[in-house]
Amino acid sequence: MSHTTADALRANFLGNSPSWYKLTIVGFLILNPILALYDPFIAGWVLVLEFIFTLAMALKCYPLQPGGLLAVQAIVIGLASPAEVFHEAEVNFPVIMLLMFMVAGIYFLREMLLYVFTKILLGVRSKVLLSVLFSFTAAVLSAFLDALTVTAVIITVAVGFYGVYHKVASGKKFEHDHDHGSDTQIIELHREDLAQFRSFLRNLMMHGAVGTALGGVTTLVGEPQNLLIAKIMGWEFLEFFLVMAHISMPVLAVGLLTCIVLEVTGTFGYGTQLSNKVREVLEEYDHEMTEKRTKSESAVIGVQAIVGLILVVALGAHLAEPGVIGLLVIVLATAFNGITEEHRIGHAFEEALPFTALLVVFFAIVAVIDHQGLFSPVIDWVRTYDGKTQEALFFMANGILSMISDNVFVATVYISEVQELFLSGEISREQFDALAIAINTGTNIPSVATPNGQAAFLFLLTSALAPLIRLSYGRMVIMAFPYTVTMSITGLAALWYLG
């Protein structure tokens, strides 16, 4: 191979990623086979940490490529098998289908969503009230719909807001200000406003994302693992809500209180206000759009509102799997708004499919965790305790492991283990119920600590919005930290004293 070809290959590897990042990934790929020969268990844990590193560097390089290389290598060196990866994907097929169709469906409701949320944003001037409204609305919707769908909605809204400001401020608004200062002063002013607006949107997105977790823990349709636990335990919708309420309701209250405190104190990156200049731009845009809106455009918003109502009713009543309902949204929103060209429909899938591919890569890492029994020592240790202590340890163990891997997988592993204990007669039905509650709340509440803890958080991190508002893995961890502490302590205390 010539030097020119080798240089080209080195330049092409992982695209425009920094050289240090490329060398790090190469180092991982060299290290893993050596560790696998020495101890596959250690190699498995190292692989998990390496994959988390690729997620943390999502703004430098989309995690699909470096994470995918690690997943392929894991299968080649025998840490997991292709069949196990397929099994994990098969078990999570409803989530995959949800991503493919529901996220695309939300894309076709964007005009209506932007219209509604623009009115809310401009109508509610208190940042504290607006933040609580975002968090509480996300919680209520997540309780009856699902967290990924709600996250897709707020991402669509935030992208719309960002696009409006950036377009107007860079164009018409920029020209309007041109007479009032030098080009450099105007550009710097625009940069300051844009940086502040990015921070404002980051605040709302994190409040909304945490809200999906607050609501997701409460009902059997809130998160995928809730439904699995409910089926094993034989709990219906209302019963599930009631058995979780002594933990989920105090956590909801403390979560919303945390939201208020963060906005009032302005700590951990919160408290950024919507500047008057940005508000003027959004108000001007809203006024201009209202004046220019044709009957045809109004009809589009009306159709999207009706389809949105159908979406809420269908998901709330669980008439079908969310992915199927998402496909229904695509069909209705496009058919009745005259979108019939393939290329116009194709744009809707651009956001969801890269993340869907990444999620399957993530399932390969989960397969490694399962095959190598990486969580087995923790499970065995927790089983040595009993009573309230065991419940508390189940809560904490599920929470910590969910931060590392994925809450659905952790819940699946733990509820299966506990079910075996119950069927073998080692624990009573009462203890079985208590441990199931600890597993559900443990996987749903502390898992907000990291983006990989919940699919909705990971979707937000890898969305097209994240680089626009400078929302990195590290920033998400820092902004989620106060929520993680207050919600986890509240959940643990409620489990111990109210259970």
C-alpha positions as CSV (number, residue, x, y, z in Angstrom):
1,M,0.0,0.0,0.0
2,S,1.4,3.4,-1.0
3,H,2.0,6.2,1.5
4,T,-0.6,8.3,-0.3
5,T,-3.3,5.5,0.1
6,A,-2.4,4.9,3.7
7,D,-2.6,8.6,4.5
8,A,-6.0,8.8,2.8
9,L,-7.2,5.9,4.9
10,R,-6.0,7.5,8.1
11,A,-7.6,10.7,7.1
12,N,-10.9,9.0,6.3
13,F,-11.1,6.9,9.5
14,L,-13.9,8.4,11.6
15,G,-14.1,11.4,9.4
16,N,-13.3,14.8,11.0
17,S,-12.9,13.5,14.5
18,P,-9.9,14.8,16.4
19,S,-6.7,12.8,15.9
20,W,-6.5,12.0,19.7
21,Y,-10.0,10.5,19.5
22,K,-9.1,8.3,16.5
23,L,-6.0,7.1,18.3
24,T,-8.0,6.4,21.4
25,I,-10.5,4.2,19.5
26,V,-7.6,2.3,17.8
27,G,-6.1,1.8,21.3
28,F,-9.4,0.3,22.5
29,L,-9.5,-2.1,19.5
30,I,-6.0,-3.3,20.2
31,L,-6.5,-3.6,24.0
32,N,-9.8,-5.6,24.0
33,P,-8.5,-8.9,22.4
34,I,-5.6,-8.9,24.8
35,L,-7.9,-8.5,27.8
36,A,-10.4,-11.1,26.4
37,L,-7.6,-13.7,26.3
38,Y,-6.7,-12.8,29.9
39,D,-10.2,-12.5,31.4
40,P,-13.4,-12.1,29.4
41,F,-15.2,-10.7,32.4
42,I,-12.8,-7.8,32.8
43,A,-12.8,-7.3,29.0
44,G,-16.5,-7.0,29.1
45,W,-16.5,-4.3,31.7
46,V,-13.8,-2.4,29.9
47,L,-15.8,-2.7,26.7
48,V,-18.9,-1.2,28.5
49,L,-16.7,1.8,29.7
50,E,-15.3,2.3,26.2
51,F,-18.8,2.4,24.8
52,I,-19.8,5.0,27.4
53,F,-16.8,7.0,26.3
54,T,-18.0,7.0,22.7
55,L,-21.4,8.3,24.0
56,A,-19.6,11.0,26.0
57,M,-17.8,12.2,22.8
58,A,-21.1,12.3,20.8
59,L,-20.5,15.9,19.7
60,K,-17.0,15.0,18.4
61,C,-18.2,11.9,16.5
62,Y,-21.6,10.3,16.2
63,P,-21.4,7.1,18.5
64,L,-22.6,4.7,15.8
65,Q,-19.2,4.4,14.1
66,P,-16.8,4.0,17.1
67,G,-19.4,2.2,19.2
68,G,-20.2,0.0,16.2
69,L,-16.6,-1.0,15.8
70,L,-16.4,-1.9,19.4
71,A,-19.6,-4.0,19.1
72,V,-18.3,-5.8,16.0
73,Q,-15.0,-6.5,17.7
74,A,-16.8,-7.9,20.8
75,I,-18.7,-10.4,18.7
76,V,-15.5,-11.4,16.7
77,I,-13.5,-12.0,19.9
78,G,-16.4,-14.0,21.5
79,L,-17.7,-11.7,24.2
80,A,-21.1,-12.2,22.7
81,S,-22.7,-13.9,19.7
82,P,-24.7,-12.5,16.7
83,A,-27.7,-14.6,17.9
84,E,-27.6,-12.9,21.3
85,V,-27.5,-9.5,19.7
86,F,-30.5,-10.4,17.5
87,H,-32.3,-11.7,20.6
88,E,-31.8,-8.4,22.4
89,A,-33.0,-6.5,19.4
90,E,-36.0,-8.9,19.1
91,V,-37.0,-8.3,22.7
92,N,-36.8,-4.6,22.1
93,F,-38.5,-4.6,18.7
94,P,-41.4,-2.4,20.0
95,V,-38.8,0.3,20.9
96,I,-37.1,0.0,17.5
97,M,-40.5,0.3,15.7
98,L,-41.4,3.2,18.0
99,L,-38.3,5.1,16.9
100,M,-38.7,4.3,13.2
101,F,-42.3,5.4,12.9
102,M,-43.3,7.6,15.9
103,V,-40.4,10.0,15.6
104,A,-41.1,10.3,11.9
105,G,-44.8,10.8,12.7
106,I,-44.0,13.7,15.1
107,Y,-42.0,15.3,12.2
108,F,-45.3,15.7,10.3
109,L,-46.9,17.5,13.2
110,R,-44.2,20.1,13.6
111,E,-46.1,23.1,12.3
112,M,-48.9,22.6,14.8
113,L,-46.4,21.9,17.6
114,L,-44.4,25.1,16.8
115,Y,-47.6,27.1,16.6
116,V,-48.9,25.9,20.0
117,F,-45.6,26.1,21.9
118,T,-44.7,29.5,20.4
119,K,-48.0,30.8,22.0
120,I,-47.0,29.2,25.3
121,L,-43.4,30.5,25.2
122,L,-44.5,34.0,24.4
123,G,-47.5,33.9,26.7
124,V,-45.7,32.7,29.8
125,R,-43.1,35.3,30.8
126,S,-42.0,33.7,34.0
127,K,-39.1,31.3,33.4
128,V,-39.8,29.4,36.6
129,L,-43.4,28.8,35.6
130,L,-42.4,27.9,32.0
131,S,-39.9,25.4,33.3
132,V,-42.3,23.8,35.7
133,L,-44.9,23.7,32.9
134,F,-42.5,21.9,30.6
135,S,-41.5,19.4,33.3
136,F,-45.0,18.7,34.5
137,T,-46.5,18.5,31.0
138,A,-43.8,16.0,30.0
139,A,-44.5,14.0,33.2
140,V,-48.2,13.8,32.5
141,L,-47.8,12.9,28.8
142,S,-45.1,10.3,29.6
143,A,-47.4,8.6,32.1
144,F,-50.0,8.0,29.5
145,L,-48.0,7.9,26.3
146,D,-44.3,7.1,26.4
147,A,-41.1,8.9,27.2
148,L,-39.5,8.6,23.7
149,T,-42.6,10.1,22.0
150,V,-42.7,13.0,24.4
151,T,-39.0,13.6,24.0
152,A,-39.4,13.6,20.2
153,V,-42.1,16.3,20.6
154,I,-40.0,18.6,22.7
155,I,-37.0,18.1,20.4
156,T,-39.2,19.1,17.4
157,V,-40.4,22.2,19.3
158,A,-36.8,23.2,20.3
159,V,-35.5,22.7,16.8
160,G,-38.3,24.9,15.5
161,F,-37.6,27.7,18.0
162,Y,-33.9,27.5,17.2
163,G,-34.5,27.6,13.5
164,V,-36.8,30.6,13.7
165,Y,-34.4,32.7,15.8
166,H,-31.3,31.7,13.8
167,K,-33.0,32.4,10.5
168,V,-34.6,35.7,11.4
169,A,-31.6,37.0,13.5
170,S,-29.1,36.0,10.7
171,G,-31.3,37.6,8.0
172,K,-33.9,40.2,8.4
173,K,-33.1,41.1,12.1
174,F,-29.4,41.3,11.3
175,E,-30.1,43.7,8.4
176,H,-32.4,45.8,10.6
177,D,-29.6,46.3,13.1
178,H,-27.0,47.1,10.5
179,D,-27.5,50.8,10.8
180,H,-26.9,50.9,14.5
181,G,-23.3,49.7,14.8
182,S,-20.3,48.1,13.1
183,D,-20.4,44.7,11.6
184,T,-18.2,43.3,14.4
185,Q,-20.4,44.7,17.1
186,I,-23.6,43.4,15.5
187,I,-22.1,39.9,15.0
188,E,-20.9,39.8,18.6
189,L,-24.3,40.9,19.9
190,H,-25.9,38.2,17.8
191,R,-23.5,35.6,19.2
192,E,-24.3,36.7,22.8
193,D,-28.0,36.4,22.1
194,L,-27.6,33.1,20.4
195,A,-25.5,31.7,23.2
196,Q,-28.1,32.8,25.8
197,F,-30.9,31.3,23.7
198,R,-29.0,28.0,23.4
199,S,-28.7,28.0,27.2
200,F,-32.4,28.8,27.6
201,L,-33.3,25.9,25.3
202,R,-30.9,23.5,27.2
203,N,-32.7,24.4,30.4
204,L,-36.2,23.6,28.9
205,M,-35.0,20.4,27.3
206,M,-33.4,19.1,30.5
207,H,-36.5,20.0,32.5
208,G,-38.7,18.2,29.9
209,A,-36.4,15.2,29.7
210,V,-36.4,14.8,33.5
211,G,-40.2,15.2,33.4
212,T,-40.5,12.2,31.1
213,A,-38.7,10.2,33.9
214,L,-41.0,11.6,36.6
215,G,-44.1,10.5,34.7
216,G,-42.6,7.4,33.2
217,V,-42.2,5.6,36.6
218,T,-45.9,6.1,37.5
219,T,-47.8,3.8,35.0
220,L,-47.4,0.6,33.2
221,V,-47.2,2.3,29.8
222,G,-44.7,5.0,31.0
223,E,-41.5,2.9,30.2
224,P,-41.0,-0.4,28.4
225,Q,-39.9,-2.3,31.5
226,N,-43.0,-1.1,33.4
227,L,-45.1,-3.2,31.1
228,L,-42.8,-6.2,31.5
229,I,-43.0,-6.0,35.3
230,A,-46.7,-5.5,35.3
231,K,-47.2,-8.6,33.2
232,I,-45.1,-10.7,35.5
233,M,-46.8,-9.3,38.6
234,G,-50.3,-9.4,37.2
235,W,-50.9,-5.7,37.8
236,E,-53.5,-3.8,35.7
237,F,-53.2,0.0,34.9
238,L,-54.7,1.4,38.1
239,E,-53.2,-1.2,40.4
240,F,-49.7,-0.5,39.0
241,F,-50.2,3.2,39.6
242,L,-51.4,2.6,43.2
243,V,-48.6,0.2,44.2
244,M,-46.0,2.7,42.9
245,A,-47.7,5.9,44.2
246,H,-46.1,5.9,47.6
247,I,-42.7,6.4,45.8
248,S,-43.7,7.9,42.5
249,M,-45.8,10.8,43.9
250,P,-43.2,12.1,46.4
251,V,-40.6,11.8,43.7
252,L,-42.8,13.8,41.3
253,A,-43.3,16.5,43.9
254,V,-39.6,16.7,44.8
255,G,-38.7,16.7,41.1
256,L,-40.9,19.7,40.4
257,L,-39.6,21.5,43.5
258,T,-36.0,20.8,42.3
259,C,-37.0,22.4,39.0
260,I,-38.1,25.6,40.8
261,V,-35.0,25.7,43.0
262,L,-32.7,25.3,40.1
263,E,-34.3,28.1,38.1
264,V,-34.5,30.5,41.1
265,T,-30.8,29.8,42.2
266,G,-29.4,29.6,38.6
267,T,-27.1,26.7,39.6
268,F,-25.9,23.7,37.5
269,G,-26.4,25.6,34.3
270,Y,-30.0,26.6,34.8
271,G,-31.8,29.9,35.3
272,T,-31.0,31.4,31.8
273,Q,-33.7,33.9,30.8
274,L,-35.2,34.5,27.4
275,S,-33.6,37.8,26.4
276,N,-35.7,40.7,25.2
277,K,-34.0,40.6,21.8
278,V,-34.8,37.0,21.2
279,R,-38.4,37.5,22.5
280,E,-38.8,40.3,20.0
281,V,-37.6,38.1,17.2
282,L,-40.0,35.3,18.1
283,E,-42.9,37.8,18.6
284,E,-42.1,39.4,15.2
285,Y,-42.0,35.9,13.6
286,D,-45.3,34.9,15.2
287,H,-47.0,38.1,14.2
288,E,-45.7,37.8,10.6
289,M,-46.7,34.2,10.3
290,T,-50.2,35.0,11.6
291,E,-50.7,37.8,9.1
292,K,-49.3,35.7,6.2
293,R,-50.9,32.4,7.1
294,T,-53.2,31.2,4.2
295,K,-56.3,29.1,4.5
296,S,-54.3,26.2,3.2
297,E,-51.7,26.6,5.9
298,S,-54.3,27.0,8.6
299,A,-55.9,23.8,7.3
300,V,-52.5,22.0,7.7
301,I,-52.3,23.0,11.3
302,G,-55.9,22.0,11.9
303,V,-55.3,18.5,10.4
304,Q,-52.2,18.1,12.4
305,A,-54.1,19.1,15.6
306,I,-56.7,16.4,14.9
307,V,-54.0,13.8,14.1
308,G,-52.3,14.8,17.4
309,L,-55.5,14.2,19.3
310,I,-55.8,10.8,17.7
311,L,-52.2,10.1,18.7
312,V,-52.9,11.0,22.3
313,V,-56.1,9.0,22.5
314,A,-54.6,5.9,20.8
315,L,-51.5,5.9,23.0
316,G,-53.4,6.7,26.2
317,A,-55.9,3.9,25.6
318,H,-53.0,1.6,24.3
319,L,-55.0,0.7,21.2
320,A,-51.9,-0.6,19.6
321,E,-48.1,-0.7,20.0
322,P,-46.7,2.9,19.8
323,G,-44.7,2.1,16.6
324,V,-48.0,1.1,14.9
325,I,-49.7,4.2,16.1
326,G,-46.7,6.2,14.8
327,L,-47.2,4.7,11.4
328,L,-50.9,5.7,11.6
329,V,-49.8,9.3,12.3
330,I,-47.6,9.3,9.2
331,V,-50.4,8.0,7.0
332,L,-53.0,10.4,8.3
333,A,-50.8,13.5,8.5
334,T,-49.4,13.1,5.0
335,A,-52.6,11.9,3.3
336,F,-54.8,14.8,4.5
337,N,-52.1,17.4,4.0
338,G,-51.2,16.4,0.4
339,I,-47.7,15.1,1.1
340,T,-47.4,12.3,-1.4
341,E,-43.8,12.6,-2.8
342,E,-41.4,10.0,-1.6
343,H,-38.5,12.5,-1.0
344,R,-40.7,14.7,1.2
345,I,-41.6,11.7,3.3
346,G,-38.0,10.5,3.5
347,H,-36.9,13.6,5.3
348,A,-38.9,12.5,8.3
349,F,-36.8,9.4,8.9
350,E,-33.4,11.2,8.8
351,E,-33.5,11.9,12.6
352,A,-34.8,8.6,13.8
353,L,-32.9,6.0,11.7
354,P,-29.3,6.8,12.8
355,F,-30.4,6.6,16.4
356,T,-32.2,3.3,15.7
357,A,-29.0,1.9,14.3
358,L,-27.1,3.2,17.4
359,L,-29.7,1.5,19.6
360,V,-29.1,-1.9,18.0
361,V,-25.3,-1.4,18.5
362,F,-26.2,-0.6,22.1
363,F,-28.1,-4.0,22.3
364,A,-24.8,-5.6,21.2
365,I,-23.2,-4.2,24.3
366,V,-26.1,-5.3,26.4
367,A,-25.6,-8.8,24.9
368,V,-22.0,-8.7,26.2
369,I,-23.2,-7.7,29.7
370,D,-25.7,-10.7,29.6
371,H,-23.3,-13.2,28.1
372,Q,-20.4,-12.4,30.4
373,G,-22.7,-12.1,33.5
374,L,-21.2,-8.6,34.3
375,F,-24.1,-7.9,36.8
376,S,-24.1,-11.3,38.4
377,P,-21.8,-10.4,41.4
378,V,-24.1,-7.5,42.2
379,I,-27.2,-9.6,42.0
380,D,-25.6,-12.3,44.2
381,W,-24.5,-9.8,46.8
382,V,-28.0,-8.1,47.0
383,R,-29.6,-11.6,47.5
384,T,-27.6,-12.1,50.7
385,Y,-29.8,-9.5,52.5
386,D,-33.5,-9.6,53.3
387,G,-36.4,-7.3,54.3
388,K,-36.2,-3.5,53.9
389,T,-32.4,-3.7,53.5
390,Q,-32.8,-5.9,50.5
391,E,-35.4,-3.6,49.0
392,A,-33.2,-0.6,49.5
393,L,-30.2,-2.4,47.9
394,F,-32.3,-3.5,45.0
395,F,-33.4,0.1,44.4
396,M,-29.8,1.4,44.6
397,A,-28.2,-1.5,42.6
398,N,-30.8,-1.2,39.8
399,G,-30.2,2.6,39.8
400,I,-26.4,2.4,39.5
401,L,-26.5,-0.4,36.9
402,S,-29.1,1.5,34.9
403,M,-26.7,4.5,34.8
404,I,-24.1,2.3,33.3
405,S,-26.1,0.3,30.9
406,D,-29.8,0.6,30.2
407,N,-32.8,0.6,32.5
408,V,-34.9,-1.8,30.4
409,F,-32.2,-4.5,30.4
410,V,-31.4,-4.1,34.1
411,A,-35.1,-4.4,35.0
412,T,-35.5,-7.5,32.8
413,V,-32.5,-9.2,34.5
414,Y,-33.6,-8.3,38.0
415,I,-37.3,-9.1,37.7
416,S,-36.4,-12.5,36.2
417,E,-34.1,-13.3,39.1
418,V,-36.7,-12.2,41.7
419,Q,-39.4,-14.2,39.9
420,E,-37.2,-17.3,40.1
421,L,-36.8,-16.7,43.9
422,F,-40.6,-16.5,44.3
423,L,-41.4,-19.6,42.2
424,S,-38.8,-21.6,44.2
425,G,-40.4,-20.5,47.4
426,E,-37.4,-18.6,48.7
427,I,-39.5,-15.3,49.1
428,S,-43.1,-14.6,49.9
429,R,-45.6,-12.9,47.6
430,E,-45.4,-9.8,49.8
431,Q,-41.7,-9.6,49.4
432,F,-42.0,-10.4,45.7
433,D,-44.3,-7.3,45.3
434,A,-41.9,-5.1,47.4
435,L,-38.9,-6.1,45.3
436,A,-40.8,-5.5,42.0
437,I,-41.6,-2.0,43.2
438,A,-37.9,-1.5,44.1
439,I,-36.8,-2.7,40.7
440,N,-39.3,-0.5,38.8
441,T,-38.5,2.7,40.8
442,G,-34.8,1.9,40.9
443,T,-34.5,1.6,37.1
444,N,-36.6,4.6,36.4
445,I,-35.5,7.3,38.9
446,P,-31.7,7.2,39.5
447,S,-31.2,6.4,35.8
448,V,-31.6,10.1,34.9
449,A,-28.0,10.5,36.0
450,T,-26.6,9.6,32.5
451,P,-27.8,9.8,28.9
452,N,-27.3,6.0,28.5
453,G,-29.6,5.4,31.5
454,Q,-32.8,6.0,29.5
455,A,-33.5,5.7,25.8
456,A,-35.2,9.1,25.8
457,F,-32.1,10.8,27.3
458,L,-29.8,9.0,24.8
459,F,-32.1,10.1,21.9
460,L,-31.8,13.7,23.1
461,L,-28.0,13.5,23.3
462,T,-27.7,12.0,19.8
463,S,-30.4,14.2,18.2
464,A,-29.8,16.9,15.6
465,L,-30.7,19.4,18.4
466,A,-27.9,18.5,20.8
467,P,-25.0,20.1,18.8
468,L,-27.2,23.2,18.0
469,I,-27.7,24.0,21.7
470,R,-24.3,22.6,22.7
471,L,-25.8,19.8,24.8
472,S,-22.9,17.3,25.4
473,Y,-22.8,14.1,27.5
474,G,-20.9,15.9,30.3
475,R,-23.2,18.8,30.3
476,M,-26.2,16.5,30.5
477,V,-24.7,14.7,33.5
478,I,-24.0,18.0,35.3
479,M,-27.5,19.3,34.7
480,A,-29.1,16.0,35.7
481,F,-27.0,15.7,38.9
482,P,-29.2,17.7,41.2
483,Y,-32.3,15.9,40.0
484,T,-30.5,12.6,40.4
485,V,-29.6,13.4,44.0
486,T,-33.0,14.8,45.2
487,M,-35.1,12.2,43.3
488,S,-33.0,9.2,44.3
489,I,-32.9,10.2,48.0
490,T,-36.7,10.8,48.0
491,G,-37.4,7.5,46.3
492,L,-35.2,5.6,48.7
493,A,-36.7,7.3,51.7
494,A,-40.2,6.7,50.5
495,L,-39.4,3.1,49.9
496,W,-38.0,2.7,53.4
497,Y,-40.6,4.6,55.4
498,L,-43.8,4.6,53.3
499,G,-43.6,1.1,51.8
